[in-house]
């Protein structure tokens, strides 16, 4: 049903609006407002993302074994409680406790949203990548709105920076409460709309690929997601300090994210048409996309003009438009109704692990070496993991 997809898109936009609020300012807030060293700020975001990873894992289990809607609700409720504390309490180190609990709650909800997407995509007639692409565009609309707004709101009011996400998540709780039956609708229930196909469970991809090769697939994909997010998350963390050190303002830093999210609305539809014709296998599209993402960091070591950061972000945007919606689609090709949530949680877990280690590892490299060495290292690592995707055995379906 179209309304099922619509509400799912709204949940995704709202969730990512909160991400747009929280991620760009946390490194700055801990470093500048709470007067903690850069390494402490990086470590804090590592712990935050580590708890998000735990939430991702729990979310996958709850989604497959217990309840789809309550997986979402539990995550939202934990996040709201944490954000309420962060709204009024700005004292270290108790702020860290609230931050990591926020990560745990958001991790549960993030996996549930991805698993819901796979759940609906599996039943939709046609190329399931369409829904994943639409969800990715919705996510970036949320990031664009959130990151643009927080650039102004953070300078005006710290209270509103954390309280507005409370309002957004309460809205999500209400949506899930009133629309749960629609979100959980199966293809049998929607058969009259002719939008879904009704078919017996297909053969287990694990049996077709082979147990050992299937495991190899998961390892390679997991490694790729981990390294990709370790590099990408530098924009959410250490890049804020890098740009401030170069004399740019917090608002100019947040506008880079606006350019990223806004340009995706133009870039991704174009790239999808080109890539679907150019690459028959999803793994090849992901491979090329990760390489493009890695190459974008080569501009940064000598970036002393604002337009250079914009160009770097635009190149990164081209790469991510090829990668981020395609990895969940690839995992969905490897899943069944019994493990769909768990496999989608693998993507969110490894992404959270990359986001957990990335800021802290990046801050150490910057402290011991330099920002330039950090950027060159990211490029090299992304190219290596991209090439390893040739080892993935993908079913042609």
Secondary structure as UniProt FT lines:
FT   HELIX           2..28
FT   HELIX           29..33
FT   HELIX           38..65
FT   HELIX           68..88
FT   TURN            92..93
FT   HELIX           94..123
FT   HELIX           129..156
FT   HELIX           158..183
FT   TURN            187..190
FT   HELIX           191..193
FT   HELIX           205..209
FT   HELIX           211..232
FT   TURN            233..237
FT   HELIX           238..245
FT   TURN            246..247
FT   HELIX           250..278
FT   HELIX           282..296
FT   HELIX           297..302
FT   HELIX           306..333
FT   TURN            337..339
FT   HELIX           340..368
FT   HELIX           371..388
FT   HELIX           389..391
//
